[in-house]
Amino acid sequence: MKPRIDHNSIKFKTWLYFVLYAACLTLALWLLQVVLLNGAYGTMKEAQTKEVVRDINQAFNKHDTEKFLDKIEDLSNSYDMYIYVMSYDGKTQYFRPSVEDYAQAPGFETDYSADSETGKEFVSKIQTLNEHMIRNNGSAYVKIAGNEKSQTILAYGGVLTEDNKEPMIVYVFSPLWPVNSTVKILTNQLIVVTILSLLIACCISFYLSTRITRPIRKISATAKRLADGEYGIVFKGGHYTELNNLADTLTGASIELEKSMMLQKDLIANVSHDLRTPLTMIKSYAEMIRDISGDNPKKRNEHLDVIIQETDRLNNLVGDLLAVSRIQSGKMVLEISEFNITEAIKNIISTYKVIELEQGYTIEFNCPAEYIVRGDEEKLIQVISNLISNAVKFCENNKHIIVSLKRRGKAVQVRVKDFGPGIPPDELGHVWERYYRSSSNMVRSKEGTGLGLAICKEILTLHKSDFGVSSTLGEGSEFWFDLDLVRSVK
């Protein structure tokens, strides 16, 4: 059963996430502007009050009484505070703002007569400040709670002293919570802002969720085509980097699947063709032995030789197929060791003495010294054997083959050269592929499995060796690869 992507669910979840995000932002705005406003305002007022007290002390030390009172009035107006100054004898009193203005201030009644409740409350606050001043050696900060008609204030009391000046007592009253009306205004504003924000968030979320799910829907539809066996298709992304990366990845997978499918078809076609030919030969010659040459020893032996040769071809083909599969599945493990590559090549060439004597081949080996290299000896011997066998197959009339070893810095280069028809330049990049048949190599002295060079490529890739081929039409081809040099022996 194919997995089903619910695009409506993705769209709804995306929309919901955006709306919840907007709601959280709005909630944070409520907390900062309404719930936490009082605390923030109180902290700010406390800092301002202390700053005003410092300015008052500096002004008293620097200025005469008239300028000092002007400074107090400026501070009172600037910071919305109420400052009361009197002399030690209690006769000289200064209000900034004036008594009439102060009587209208939050925290005090309009009736500021000495016998009124507000007057008595003010006297009580002064007495409270004086008590704290006595306990704190001349200055004190006190929070004085209000009643149902007044609000809490931050009060300061302190003595101002300076040489050649009459000492004075200063009281500063700063309302801490004059924000109720502000909070109400902000609350009303935030209600409107919240509604508008949620509406805008819903619209933006719907647009963005649609913008996200549309390319996902397209990718899903294209993926269904891929699941149905339509390879090589291109996936289109959207407006986001992640979707584009996903589309590119799926496109790459689609192309690789197409290549794999084509390779699988080619493999089946070529293997079936290569298997059919020797099987047909084996069957035909077996029937000939049964019907014709069974009683003729000479003919029977010739026919049996053909059957044996074709059987060997089948064994080689199956062996090469297993080798390629083992390498590509990652199950082949290299057994790295140090060995004498010169002696190894001499032993390989000695196995071709039969064709040199019977068919006129000449295999020349050029090597100025003996080289010790590092690698998997058994698999590298297979590579060299495959390259020499390939040269034998395609050397045609000029049956001269040259195998050479040359030192290249910290490496040893193995080269196998034939003088056959060569390979066209546009086909050089394909010679390492499975079942490749060059258009110029139409005549073979022997049929092969078509997997030899592919096996060489896989083994050399596992060794991380540089390898390649050069060729000139009509003059032959030369295959080469490098191995890590350990040392040379002269």
N, C-alpha and C positions, 0 to 999 in steps of 0.2 A: 504494500500500500504506500503510495507516494505521500510525503508530508505536505500538509496544506497550511499555507500562510494566511492568517486572518488579517487582511489589510485594514478592515474596519476597526478591529481591536487595536492594532498598532496606531491607527489614526486617533482613536478615542483616548488611548493612553498618553500619546504625545500631547494632545490638546489638554488633557487633565493635568499633566505635569506642568505645563506652562501656566495654567490657571492657578494651581496650587503655589507655584513660585511667585506669581503676582500677589496672591493672598498673603503669603508669608512676608513679602516686602511691605504690603499695606499694614499688616499687623505690627511689624517692626516700627513703622512710622507712627502708629498709634501709641505704642509704648514710649517712644522717644518724645513725642510731642505732647502727650496728655498724661500718661501714668507717671513718667519720670520727670516731668517738667518741674513739679514742686521741689523735688530733691535737688535737681540741677540748679534751680533758681536760688534755693537756700544756700547751697555751697558757694555760689557766685556772690551772694550778698554778704556772706561772712568774710570772704576775701576782700570785697570792696570796703567793708567797714574797717577792717584792719589797715587798709591802705589809706583811708580817710584819717584815721587816728594818727598815723605816721605823718601825714601832711599837716595836720593841726599842730603837732608838736614842733615840727620844723618852722611853721609860720609863727608860732608864739616866740620862738627863739630868735627869729630874724627881724620881725616887724614890730612897729609900735601898735598900740591898742586899736587905732582906727583901721590901719591896714590889716591887722590881724582879723578884725571882725569882717572886713570885706572879703578876706580869703575864706572865712568860714561860710559866708553867704554863697560864694562861688562853689565851694565844695558841696554845700547843701543842694544847690540847684543842679549841679552836675550829676550827683549820685542819688538824688531823690531821697535824702535823709533829713532828719530833724536834729538840730544841734542846739544844745542849751548850755550857756556859759555863765558862771557867777563867781563873784569874788569870795574870799574866805569868810568875810563877815556876813555874806548872804544878801547884801544890799544891792549890789550891782548885778543885774541879770540881763542876759542877751539871748534872744531867740532868733535863730535863723532856720527857717523863715520866721515871720512875725508870729505873735501869739494868736492873732486872728486866723492866719493861715494854718498854724499848727493845730488849732482847735478843730479844723476841718479834715485833718489828716486821718488816714486809716488807723484804727487802733484807739482813737479818742473821740469823745462826743463833741457836738457843736457848743454845748454849754461848758465853758472853761472857767467858770467862777470857782472860787476857793471852796464854796460850800456844795458845789455840784458833785454828782457821782464821778464825773470825768476828772474833775480837779482832785478829788480824793484819790482816785485811781492813779493819777499822775504822781501825786505826792507819795503814794505807796511804792511806786516803781522807783522813785528817787531814793527812798529810804532803803529799798532792797539793794539798789546799786551801792549806796553808802556802806551798808553792812559788808558786802563783798569786797569793797575797796579796803575797808579796815582789815579784813582777814588776809587780803592779798598785797599788803604793803603799798597801797595807793592807787591801784588800777585793777579793773576787773571787766571781763566779758560775761554777760548773763543773758540767757534766753528766758524771756518772760512770757508765759502763756496768756492768751487772751480769753475773754469770756464770750457769751453769745453775741455781744454787740461789738466786739473788737477782735483783732487777730494777733497772733504771736509776733513779738518783735525781738530783735537782737539789740540789746542795750550795752553801752560801754560807759564806764565812768573812770576818770583819771584826773590826777593833779598835774597842773602845768606850773613849772618853776623855772626861773631864770634870774641871774644876778641883776640887781637894781630894778627888778620888776615885782609887782605885787602878785603873789601866787594866785592862781585861778583853778577852778574846777570845771571840767568839761564833761558834758553828757551827750552821747550820740545815740539816737533812736532810729533803727532801720527796720521797717516792716519786712518780715520774712516771707509772708504768704499773700502778697497782693496780686495773685494770679488767678483767682477764681473766675473773674470775668474773661480773662484771656483764655483760660482753659475751655470755657463755654464756647467762645468764638472759634477756637481751634477745633473743638469737637464738632460743631456744626459744619465747619469747612471740611474736616476730614470725612464726614459722612458723605458729602458730595464727592470729594476726591476718591473715596473708596468705591462708590458706585461707578464713577467714570472709569477708574482704574480697572475694575473687574470687567466692565463692558469692553474697554480697549483691549485688555488681556485676552478676553474670549475671542475677539476678532483676530488679533495677531496670532493667537494659538491655533485657531482654525486654519488660518493661511499657512502658517509654518508646518502644521501637521500634514496638510494637503501637499505642501511642497516637498516634504520628506517621504510620504507614503507613495506619491506618484512614481518616482524612480524605483522604489522598492517593488511596486506592482509590475513595472516593466521588467525589472531584473528577474522577478519570480516567473513571469510569463516566458521569458527567454530561457530560464533554467528548465522549465517543463519541456521545451523543445529539445534541450540538451539531453534530458532524461529519456526522451523518446528516440534518441539515436541520431539527432541532427547535429553533427559535429562541425567545428570550424566557424561557429557563429560568433558574432561580436556583441558583447554586453555593453549597454549604454548606462553611464552613471547619472548623477544628478548635479545639484548645486553645492554639494558638500564634498570635502576631500575624502572622507571615509567611504562614501558611496562610490566615488570615482576609483578609489583603491580597490574596493570590492569588485567593481565591474572589470577593472583591469586584471585582477587575479582570476576571475571566472573566465574572462576571454583567453587568458594564457592557458588555463586548464582545458578550455574547449579546443584550442589549437593543438595542444599536446595530445588530447584524446583523438583528434583527427589524425595526427601523425601516427599514433599508436595503432589506430584502426587500419590505416593504410599499410603500415608495416606488418600488421597481423595478416591482412589479406595477401600481401606480397609473400610473406613467409609461407602461408598455406599453399599459395599457388606454386612457389618455387620448390618447396619441399615435396609437394605432390608430384610435380614434374620430375624432380631429381629421383624420387623414389620409383616412379612409374617406369622410367627407362631401364634401370638395372633389374627390376622385378620382371619386366617384360622379357629382357634378355635371358634371365635365369629360367623363366618358364619355357621360352622358345628352345633353348639349348637342352633343357631337360627333356622336352618332348622329342627333340631330334635324337637324343641318346636312346630314348625308349623306342622310337619308331624306325630309326635309320642306322645309327652308329653303335648300337649296343653290342653287336658282334664284331665290330671293326675296332681293334684296340687303338690304332693310330688316331682315327677320327674321334673315337670316344674320349681319348685323353685331351685332344684339342678342345673339344666341346666342354669338357670338365674344367680345363684351364680358364675358359671364358666365364664359366659359372663362378669359379673361385675369385677371378678378378672383379666381377660385378658384386660378389658378396663382400669383398674387401671395400669396394666403393660404398656400399651401404653402411658398413661398419664405420668408415671414416666420416660419412655424413652424419650418422647418429652421434658419433663421438664429438664432432665439431658443434653440433646443435646443443649437446649437453654442456660443452665447455662454455659456449656463449651464454646459455641460460644460467649457469653457475656464476659466471662473472657478473652478469647484470643483476642477479638477485642479491649480490653482496656476500655470497657464501664462500667465495674463493678468498683464501687467506694466503698472503705471501710469506714464504719462509726465507727471510733475508739472511744471506751469508756472504763471505768473501770467497771468490773462486777465480781460476785462471781462464779468462775469456778466450785467450789465444788457443789454449789446448782444447777448449770446448768446440771452437769453430773447426779446428783440424779434425776432430772426431766426427763432426757432422759431415764435413766434406768427404771423409773416407767412406761414408755410407752411399755416396753417389758414384763410387768406382764402377759399379755395374753398368750404369747408363753411359759412363765415359767410355767403357770398353765396347759395349754393344751398340750404342747409338751415336757415338762420335762426339759427345759433349766434352768441353774443356772448362774446368772450374779452377780459376787462378786465385791464389790467396796471397795478398800482400800485407805484411805486418813487420815493422822495423824492430819490434821488441815484444816481449811477453808482458801482458797487462793483467794485474789483479784488480777486479772490480767488485762492487757490492750490489747484490740483487738476488732474486730467486732464480737459482741456476736452472732448475728444470723448466720453468716457464719461459725463461729467456732463450734457452735452447730451442724450445718450440717456436718462438718468434723467428729465430734465425733460420730454422728449417723451413718454416712457411714462406719466408722471403726467397730462399734459394729455390724451393719448389715452384713458387710463382714465376721466378725468372726462367726456370726450365720450361714451364708451360708456354711462355710467350716469346721465347728467343727465336722461334721460327728457323730459318736457314742458317743464320749465324749462331752457332751453338757455343759461343764463348761467353762465360760468366765470370765476373771479377768480384771477389769478396775481399774487403780491405778493412784494416783497423788503423785509426789515426788518433793521436792524442790532441785534444782540444782544451788546453788549460787544465782544469780539474776534472775533466771528463774524457772518456774514450768514445769515439764515434765509430759505429759499425755501419758499413756501406755495402750494398749488394747491387751490382750493375749488370744489366743485360743489354743486348744489341738488337732487340726486336723492333716491332713497328712503332713503339712509343704510344703515348697517351695524349689526346687532344688537350690543350690548355684549359678549356672550359669544363673538362671532366676530372681534372686532378683532385679537386676537393671531394669527389665522390668515391675515390678508389678504396677508401677504408670502410665503405658501407657494405652491409650484408647483401649478397647476391648481385653485387655490381658487376656488370659486363661492359667493358669499354667498347665503343663503337669501332675502334681500329683493330681490336684483337679478335678477329673473326676466325682465325685458324689456331687450333690448339693441338699440341702433340698429345695431351692427356686431358681428360675432363676432370674438373675438381668439384668441390662442394660449394664453392662461392662464399665460404665463411673464413678462409684463411687470413685475409688481411683484416677482417673485422675482429678476429681473435687477437691478432697482433696489436691492434689499436687498443683493445681493452686491457691487455696485459701491460703495455707500455704506459697507459694512463694510470694504472695502479702503481707503477713504479715512479710516476711523476717525471717521466723522461720526455725530452724533446724528440720529436720524430717528424718525418716528412718524406716527400717524394719530388723528384724533378724529372722532367721528360722532354724529349725532342722528337717530333714525328719523323719517322724513318731512321732514327739513330738509336733509339732505345730509351730505357728508364732506369733510374737509380733511386733505391729506397735507402733510408738512413735513420738511425736513432742513436741517442747518447746514453751512456751509463756513467755512474759515479766511479771515478778512478780512486783506487786505494794506493797503489804503487805500481811501478814498472820494474820488470826484471830483464836485464840484458844478458 
